[in-house]
Amino acid sequence: MAARDGMSPVWRFPRPRYGSPNFLSSQRNSTRFLLHAPAYDAITAWAVLEHVHDPMAYFQKASQVLKKGGLFVFQMPNFVSTASRCLFWEDVPRHLYFYTRETVAQYLEKTGLVLEQEDNRGNVYRSSPASWLPLHGQDAAAAKVVTYKDKPLSSKEFRKVHHLQRGITAGLKYLAYSPASVVDRMLWPALEAVQILRKTYGSSTYVARKP
């Protein structure tokens, strides 16, 4: 069984890292479908659990319908990350719950699942620290809390607003509009490396097994 934010009705997955050959999966509300016995080798949830009203019910249902040795693989924002805390990655009010590795561990323990692996390196989903420098600079210079409205336009948004084609002219105009954003983009690799070392990358993917 698979679910993701805005998913299509049916997906066919290639051979996964864990487990068996190609398999079909279908969209279902995981807390409401009638199956109660162990029936699945794997369940995935991509950017789903931050949107639900009762996360514990989803973890419980995953544990209930997984076969022994089955995997629950899920991806979500990392609340201790710079992206979540400072760069408005948490999409309130669409994001209803906020997760750290400690809260994930509690959900797994209470539902009889064992954590096997956590990826907090951007291998599954990239979350670049866009606008860190301009927002941090405004915060320090103005001695005030910045809001989403203070976030500068991205280069793509800037070109769209000003009806510009991508090129040198558009690049120079964007540089004049927000020099900090241009420098910020060059700093992304270093900022991402620091977050990976500190385990504070913006997106985390977990693999849990039913013993």
PASEBA-1860 file (N, C-alpha, C; in nm, 3 decimals):
! residues 211
1> MAARDGMS> 0.085/-0.118/0.000/0.000/0.000/0.000/0.089/0.123/0.000 ~ 0.052/0.223/-0.077/0.132/0.344/-0.085/0.044/0.467/-0.079 ~ 0.098/0.574/-0.023/0.026/0.702/-0.020/0.127/0.813/-0.032 ~ 0.086/0.922/-0.096/0.170/1.040/-0.099/0.082/1.163/-0.110 ~ 0.137/1.278/-0.081/0.064/1.404/-0.090/0.024/1.429/-0.234 ~ -0.108/1.430/-0.264/-0.155/1.453/-0.400/-0.132/1.337/-0.494 ~ -0.137/1.214/-0.441/-0.100/1.099/-0.522/-0.205/1.065/-0.628 ~ -0.162/0.996/-0.733/-0.252/0.943/-0.834/-0.313/0.813/-0.783
9> PVWRFPRP> -0.424/0.766/-0.845/-0.494/0.648/-0.792/-0.410/0.522/-0.786 ~ -0.328/0.495/-0.886/-0.252/0.369/-0.887/-0.110/0.395/-0.933 ~ -0.014/0.332/-0.865/0.128/0.347/-0.900/0.190/0.209/-0.916 ~ 0.279/0.194/-1.013/0.358/0.071/-1.023/0.503/0.106/-0.991 ~ 0.558/0.041/-0.891/0.692/0.071/-0.845/0.794/-0.024/-0.905 ~ 0.915/0.023/-0.935/1.021/-0.066/-0.978/1.072/-0.149/-0.861 ~ 1.163/-0.239/-0.891/1.218/-0.325/-0.785/1.282/-0.240/-0.676 ~ 1.235/-0.252/-0.551/1.286/-0.167/-0.445/1.415/-0.219/-0.386
17> RYGSPNFL> 1.476/-0.136/-0.302/1.598/-0.176/-0.234/1.569/-0.290/-0.137 ~ 1.456/-0.279/-0.066/1.415/-0.384/0.026/1.312/-0.473/-0.044 ~ 1.329/-0.603/-0.037/1.219/-0.689/-0.073/1.212/-0.725/-0.219 ~ 1.094/-0.737/-0.269/1.061/-0.820/-0.380/1.047/-0.749/-0.513 ~ 0.992/-0.817/-0.614/0.982/-0.762/-0.748/0.878/-0.652/-0.759 ~ 0.850/-0.610/-0.882/0.752/-0.505/-0.906/0.618/-0.539/-0.841 ~ 0.549/-0.435/-0.794/0.420/-0.459/-0.732/0.328/-0.342/-0.758 ~ 0.198/-0.370/-0.756/0.097/-0.265/-0.771/0.057/-0.212/-0.635
25> SSQRNSTR> 0.027/-0.083/-0.629/-0.025/-0.027/-0.505/-0.141/0.065/-0.538 ~ -0.234/0.079/-0.446/-0.352/0.160/-0.473/-0.374/0.262/-0.362 ~ -0.443/0.370/-0.397/-0.470/0.477/-0.303/-0.585/0.437/-0.211 ~ -0.561/0.447/-0.080/-0.666/0.421/0.017/-0.644/0.511/0.138 ~ -0.752/0.541/0.209/-0.737/0.606/0.338/-0.696/0.499/0.438 ~ -0.574/0.509/0.488/-0.516/0.396/0.561/-0.583/0.370/0.695 ~ -0.659/0.467/0.749/-0.723/0.442/0.879/-0.865/0.390/0.862 ~ -0.921/0.391/0.739/-1.062/0.359/0.721/-1.089/0.230/0.644
33> FLLHAPAY> -0.994/0.180/0.566/-1.026/0.060/0.491/-1.039/-0.058/0.585 ~ -1.117/-0.157/0.542/-1.170/-0.257/0.634/-1.072/-0.366/0.673 ~ -0.961/-0.378/0.602/-0.866/-0.484/0.632/-0.806/-0.465/0.771 ~ -0.804/-0.571/0.851/-0.749/-0.564/0.986/-0.638/-0.666/1.010 ~ -0.623/-0.760/0.920/-0.523/-0.865/0.938/-0.396/-0.831/0.862 ~ -0.282/-0.885/0.905/-0.156/-0.862/0.833/-0.164/-0.909/0.688 ~ -0.140/-0.820/0.593/-0.156/-0.856/0.452/-0.051/-0.793/0.361 ~ 0.026/-0.695/0.411/0.116/-0.619/0.325/0.262/-0.644/0.362
41> DAITAWAV> 0.345/-0.652/0.259/0.490/-0.663/0.280/0.552/-0.525/0.304 ~ 0.491/-0.422/0.249/0.545/-0.286/0.264/0.435/-0.183/0.252 ~ 0.447/-0.078/0.330/0.357/0.037/0.324/0.444/0.161/0.317 ~ 0.409/0.253/0.229/0.485/0.377/0.219/0.393/0.497/0.235 ~ 0.449/0.606/0.287/0.374/0.731/0.302/0.470/0.846/0.275 ~ 0.455/0.909/0.158/0.546/1.016/0.116/0.481/1.151/0.142 ~ 0.533/1.226/0.239/0.481/1.359/0.274/0.332/1.353/0.306 ~ 0.294/1.255/0.387/0.154/1.235/0.424/0.128/1.266/0.571
49> LEHVHDPM> 0.214/1.216/0.660/0.182/1.214/0.803/0.178/1.353/0.867 ~ 0.239/1.452/0.803/0.230/1.587/0.856/0.093/1.650/0.828 ~ 0.014/1.586/0.741/-0.116/1.642/0.701/-0.234/1.580/0.774 ~ -0.216/1.471/0.846/-0.330/1.396/0.900/-0.367/1.446/1.039 ~ -0.492/1.423/1.077/-0.541/1.472/1.206/-0.507/1.378/1.322 ~ -0.481/1.251/1.292/-0.453/1.154/1.399/-0.336/1.064/1.356 ~ -0.213/1.112/1.369/-0.098/1.032/1.323/-0.090/0.895/1.389 ~ -0.122/0.887/1.517/-0.112/0.758/1.587/-0.199/0.653/1.519
57> AYFQKASQ> -0.317/0.691/1.470/-0.405/0.596/1.403/-0.339/0.540/1.277 ~ -0.261/0.622/1.207/-0.193/0.578/1.086/-0.079/0.482/1.118 ~ -0.001/0.515/1.222/0.105/0.424/1.264/0.046/0.291/1.313 ~ -0.064/0.298/1.387/-0.128/0.176/1.436/-0.181/0.091/1.322 ~ -0.243/0.155/1.222/-0.296/0.079/1.109/-0.183/0.015/1.027 ~ -0.075/0.088/1.009/0.040/0.031/0.937/0.092/-0.092/1.009 ~ 0.105/-0.082/1.141/0.154/-0.196/1.219/0.056/-0.313/1.213 ~ -0.072/-0.281/1.213/-0.176/-0.385/1.214/-0.177/-0.466/1.086
65> VLKKGGLF> -0.161/-0.401/0.971/-0.180/-0.471/0.844/-0.049/-0.515/0.779 ~ 0.066/-0.482/0.839/0.193/-0.533/0.788/0.212/-0.679/0.829 ~ 0.267/-0.756/0.738/0.308/-0.892/0.774/0.431/-0.885/0.864 ~ 0.459/-0.995/0.931/0.581/-1.002/1.011/0.703/-0.980/0.921 ~ 0.789/-0.889/0.963/0.904/-0.854/0.881/0.875/-0.747/0.777 ~ 0.749/-0.702/0.768/0.712/-0.601/0.671/0.767/-0.463/0.705 ~ 0.773/-0.377/0.604/0.836/-0.245/0.618/0.734/-0.133/0.607 ~ 0.751/-0.033/0.693/0.677/0.093/0.682/0.780/0.201/0.650
73> VFQMPNFV> 0.770/0.258/0.530/0.865/0.359/0.484/0.790/0.491/0.470 ~ 0.838/0.596/0.537/0.766/0.722/0.533/0.863/0.840/0.534 ~ 0.822/0.946/0.464/0.903/1.068/0.453/0.824/1.185/0.507 ~ 0.893/1.279/0.573/0.827/1.394/0.634/0.929/1.506/0.657 ~ 0.882/1.631/0.677/0.974/1.738/0.713/1.039/1.712/0.849 ~ 1.161/1.760/0.864/1.235/1.746/0.989/1.222/1.877/1.067 ~ 1.150/1.875/1.178/1.115/1.999/1.247/1.234/2.070/1.310 ~ 1.344/2.000/1.333/1.461/2.068/1.391/1.549/2.131/1.283
81> STASRCLF> 1.506/2.124/1.157/1.587/2.176/1.048/1.574/2.327/1.034 ~ 1.674/2.385/0.969/1.668/2.527/0.936/1.549/2.557/0.846 ~ 1.520/2.467/0.752/1.408/2.486/0.660/1.276/2.497/0.735 ~ 1.255/2.410/0.836/1.130/2.412/0.910/1.123/2.528/1.008 ~ 1.232/2.555/1.076/1.230/2.656/1.182/1.240/2.799/1.129 ~ 1.311/2.819/1.019/1.344/2.955/0.976/1.301/2.990/0.834 ~ 1.272/2.890/0.749/1.251/2.919/0.607/1.110/2.885/0.559 ~ 1.018/2.869/0.653/0.875/2.854/0.621/0.844/2.730/0.540
89> WEDVPRHL> 0.918/2.621/0.565/0.888/2.495/0.498/0.764/2.427/0.556 ~ 0.734/2.454/0.683/0.615/2.395/0.743/0.492/2.470/0.692 ~ 0.411/2.400/0.613/0.302/2.461/0.539/0.177/2.471/0.625 ~ 0.178/2.561/0.722/0.063/2.581/0.809/-0.044/2.658/0.730 ~ -0.173/2.619/0.734/-0.232/2.516/0.822/-0.240/2.376/0.760 ~ -0.181/2.354/0.641/-0.188/2.221/0.581/-0.104/2.120/0.659 ~ 0.003/2.164/0.720/0.081/2.078/0.809/0.022/2.088/0.949 ~ -0.027/1.976/0.999/-0.096/1.973/1.128/-0.007/1.921/1.240
97> YFYTRETV> 0.092/1.840/1.206/0.184/1.784/1.305/0.327/1.807/1.259 ~ 0.417/1.821/1.356/0.558/1.850/1.328/0.643/1.744/1.396 ~ 0.740/1.688/1.323/0.809/1.568/1.369/0.959/1.590/1.384 ~ 1.013/1.534/1.492/1.157/1.519/1.510/1.185/1.368/1.516 ~ 1.311/1.330/1.514/1.341/1.186/1.523/1.296/1.129/1.658 ~ 1.292/1.215/1.762/1.247/1.167/1.893/1.097/1.137/1.892 ~ 1.017/1.223/1.829/0.873/1.196/1.826/0.843/1.075/1.736 ~ 0.918/1.061/1.627/0.900/0.944/1.541/0.931/0.817/1.620
105> AQYLEKTG> 1.037/0.818/1.698/1.074/0.702/1.779/0.962/0.664/1.876 ~ 0.895/0.764/1.932/0.785/0.736/2.024/0.667/0.672/1.951 ~ 0.632/0.723/1.834/0.523/0.662/1.757/0.554/0.516/1.724 ~ 0.677/0.491/1.682/0.715/0.355/1.644/0.712/0.261/1.765 ~ 0.767/0.308/1.876/0.770/0.224/1.996/0.629/0.189/2.043 ~ 0.539/0.287/2.039/0.403/0.265/2.089/0.319/0.177/1.996 ~ 0.364/0.161/1.872/0.287/0.080/1.777/0.360/-0.049/1.737 ~ 0.465/-0.083/1.809/0.532/-0.211/1.789/0.617/-0.220/1.664
113> LVLEQEDN> 0.665/-0.105/1.614/0.753/-0.104/1.498/0.895/-0.069/1.540 ~ 0.993/-0.121/1.467/1.134/-0.101/1.502/1.202/-0.022/1.391 ~ 1.266/0.088/1.429/1.335/0.171/1.331/1.459/0.099/1.279 ~ 1.470/0.088/1.147/1.586/0.025/1.085/1.681/0.127/1.023 ~ 1.626/0.235/0.970/1.711/0.329/0.897/1.644/0.466/0.892 ~ 1.727/0.570/0.901/1.681/0.708/0.879/1.773/0.774/0.777 ~ 1.714/0.833/0.677/1.791/0.912/0.581/1.763/1.059/0.606 ~ 1.864/1.133/0.649/1.853/1.277/0.669/1.963/1.347/0.590
121> RGNVYRSS> 1.984/1.299/0.467/2.092/1.351/0.383/2.042/1.402/0.248 ~ 1.911/1.407/0.229/1.859/1.455/0.103/1.865/1.354/-0.010 ~ 1.887/1.226/0.021/1.895/1.124/-0.084/1.758/1.092/-0.143 ~ 1.654/1.109/-0.065/1.519/1.076/-0.110/1.445/1.201/-0.156 ~ 1.457/1.309/-0.080/1.386/1.432/-0.114/1.474/1.551/-0.078 ~ 1.499/1.639/-0.176/1.583/1.755/-0.154/1.505/1.867/-0.086 ~ 1.567/1.935/0.009/1.506/2.053/0.072/1.616/2.158/0.089 ~ 1.650/2.223/-0.020/1.758/2.321/-0.019/1.722/2.440/0.070
129> PASWLPLH> 1.820/2.496/0.140/1.794/2.606/0.235/1.778/2.741/0.166 ~ 1.682/2.749/0.073/1.663/2.871/-0.006/1.624/2.988/0.083 ~ 1.686/3.104/0.059/1.656/3.231/0.127/1.710/3.238/0.270 ~ 1.799/3.144/0.307/1.854/3.151/0.442/1.928/3.283/0.465 ~ 2.015/3.322/0.374/2.096/3.443/0.394/2.012/3.571/0.395 ~ 1.923/3.594/0.296/1.845/3.717/0.300/1.753/3.727/0.422 ~ 1.691/3.617/0.462/1.604/3.622/0.579/1.684/3.641/0.707 ~ 1.797/3.570/0.718/1.882/3.584/0.836/1.938/3.726/0.844
137> GQDAAAAK> 1.975/3.781/0.729/2.028/3.917/0.727/1.925/4.020/0.769 ~ 1.801/4.004/0.721/1.695/4.095/0.762/1.666/4.085/0.911 ~ 1.666/3.963/0.960/1.639/3.940/1.101/1.743/4.008/1.188 ~ 1.871/3.995/1.150/1.979/4.054/1.228/1.981/4.206/1.216 ~ 1.958/4.258/1.094/1.968/4.402/1.070/1.852/4.477/1.132 ~ 1.733/4.421/1.124/1.614/4.494/1.171/1.577/4.460/1.314 ~ 1.644/4.360/1.371/1.614/4.317/1.508/1.465/4.289/1.524 ~ 1.409/4.219/1.426/1.267/4.185/1.432/1.248/4.043/1.378
145> VVTYKDKP> 1.135/3.986/1.409/1.103/3.854/1.358/1.054/3.868/1.215 ~ 1.119/3.797/1.123/1.077/3.803/0.983/0.958/3.711/0.961 ~ 0.879/3.743/0.861/0.763/3.662/0.824/0.779/3.614/0.681 ~ 0.683/3.533/0.636/0.689/3.482/0.499/0.687/3.595/0.397 ~ 0.621/3.706/0.432/0.614/3.820/0.340/0.751/3.885/0.318 ~ 0.845/3.862/0.410/0.980/3.918/0.397/1.069/3.836/0.304 ~ 1.022/3.717/0.266/1.103/3.629/0.182/1.112/3.687/0.041 ~ 1.233/3.706/-0.013/1.246/3.761/-0.148/1.197/3.662/-0.253
153> LSSKEFRK> 1.162/3.714/-0.369/1.123/3.628/-0.480/1.241/3.542/-0.522 ~ 1.212/3.422/-0.565/1.317/3.341/-0.628/1.346/3.401/-0.765 ~ 1.457/3.359/-0.826/1.490/3.412/-0.959/1.381/3.377/-1.061 ~ 1.324/3.259/-1.050/1.217/3.218/-1.141/1.094/3.305/-1.121 ~ 1.056/3.329/-0.995/0.942/3.415/-0.966/0.967/3.558/-1.014 ~ 1.090/3.605/-0.994/1.127/3.742/-1.036/1.112/3.757/-1.187 ~ 1.161/3.659/-1.263/1.149/3.666/-1.409/1.004/3.664/-1.453 ~ 0.922/3.585/-1.385/0.781/3.577/-1.421/0.711/3.710/-1.395
161> VHHLQRGI> 0.736/3.769/-1.278/0.672/3.897/-1.242/0.711/4.007/-1.340 ~ 0.838/4.007/-1.381/0.889/4.116/-1.467/0.893/4.078/-1.615 ~ 0.836/3.961/-1.647/0.825/3.917/-1.787/0.962/3.914/-1.855 ~ 1.057/3.848/-1.790/1.194/3.841/-1.841/1.226/3.699/-1.886 ~ 1.307/3.688/-1.988/1.359/3.560/-2.031/1.487/3.530/-1.953 ~ 1.512/3.403/-1.931/1.634/3.365/-1.860/1.756/3.406/-1.941 ~ 1.852/3.469/-1.874/1.972/3.514/-1.944/2.050/3.614/-1.862 ~ 2.151/3.675/-1.923/2.240/3.766/-1.851/2.164/3.888/-1.800
169> TAGLKYLA> 2.079/3.946/-1.882/2.005/4.065/-1.841/1.916/4.036/-1.720 ~ 1.844/3.925/-1.727/1.758/3.886/-1.614/1.842/3.859/-1.489 ~ 1.958/3.796/-1.508/2.046/3.768/-1.394/2.097/3.894/-1.328 ~ 2.136/3.993/-1.408/2.184/4.119/-1.351/2.074/4.195/-1.279 ~ 1.955/4.193/-1.336/1.843/4.260/-1.271/1.807/4.192/-1.139 ~ 1.815/4.058/-1.138/1.788/3.986/-1.012/1.896/4.016/-0.908 ~ 2.020/4.025/-0.953/2.130/4.060/-0.862/2.107/4.197/-0.800 ~ 2.059/4.294/-0.879/2.030/4.427/-0.826/1.912/4.422/-0.729
177> YSPASVVD> 1.815/4.336/-0.758/1.696/4.323/-0.672/1.731/4.261/-0.536 ~ 1.809/4.154/-0.537/1.841/4.084/-0.411/1.980/4.023/-0.417 ~ 2.084/4.103/-0.391/2.220/4.049/-0.392/2.237/3.932/-0.295 ~ 2.170/3.942/-0.179/2.183/3.836/-0.078/2.132/3.702/-0.131 ~ 2.029/3.704/-0.216/1.975/3.580/-0.271/2.074/3.512/-0.365 ~ 2.149/3.592/-0.440/2.249/3.537/-0.532/2.361/3.470/-0.453 ~ 2.409/3.539/-0.348/2.513/3.480/-0.262/2.458/3.357/-0.191 ~ 2.333/3.368/-0.147/2.266/3.258/-0.078/2.268/3.130/-0.163
185> RMLWPALE> 2.239/3.146/-0.292/2.236/3.029/-0.381/2.373/2.964/-0.391 ~ 2.479/3.044/-0.389/2.615/2.988/-0.396/2.652/2.917/-0.266 ~ 2.588/2.954/-0.156/2.619/2.893/-0.027/2.541/2.765/-0.001 ~ 2.442/2.733/-0.085/2.360/2.615/-0.060/2.440/2.488/-0.033 ~ 2.539/2.452/-0.116/2.612/2.326/-0.090/2.675/2.323/0.049 ~ 2.733/2.436/0.093/2.796/2.440/0.225/2.691/2.429/0.335 ~ 2.580/2.502/0.320/2.474/2.496/0.421/2.413/2.357/0.430 ~ 2.395/2.293/0.314/2.340/2.158/0.315/2.437/2.060/0.382
193> AVQILRKT> 2.565/2.076/0.356/2.665/1.987/0.417/2.665/2.001/0.569 ~ 2.654/2.124/0.618/2.649/2.147/0.763/2.525/2.081/0.823 ~ 2.410/2.097/0.756/2.286/2.036/0.807/2.296/1.883/0.810 ~ 2.357/1.826/0.708/2.372/1.681/0.704/2.461/1.633/0.819 ~ 2.569/1.705/0.844/2.658/1.668/0.954/2.588/1.679/1.089 ~ 2.502/1.779/1.102/2.431/1.801/1.229/2.300/1.725/1.237 ~ 2.266/1.651/1.131/2.140/1.577/1.122/2.020/1.670/1.136 ~ 2.032/1.786/1.071/1.922/1.883/1.073/1.878/1.918/0.931
201> YGSSTYVA> 1.891/1.823/0.839/1.847/1.845/0.703/1.694/1.857/0.701 ~ 1.640/1.924/0.601/1.498/1.959/0.602/1.402/1.844/0.585 ~ 1.446/1.734/0.525/1.357/1.621/0.499/1.418/1.492/0.555 ~ 1.335/1.412/0.620/1.381/1.283/0.674/1.293/1.171/0.620 ~ 1.358/1.060/0.586/1.287/0.939/0.543/1.324/0.827/0.639 ~ 1.223/0.756/0.686/1.243/0.650/0.786/1.198/0.515/0.729 ~ 1.272/0.411/0.767/1.234/0.273/0.735/1.218/0.199/0.867 ~ 1.095/0.153/0.893/1.066/0.079/1.016/1.017/-0.061/0.979
209> RKP> 1.050/-0.157/1.062/1.010/-0.296/1.035/0.920/-0.349/1.147 ~ 0.826/-0.432/1.107/0.743/-0.501/1.206/0.813/-0.632/1.245 ~ 0.853/-0.644/1.371/0.929/-0.763/1.410/0.842/-0.889/1.412
END
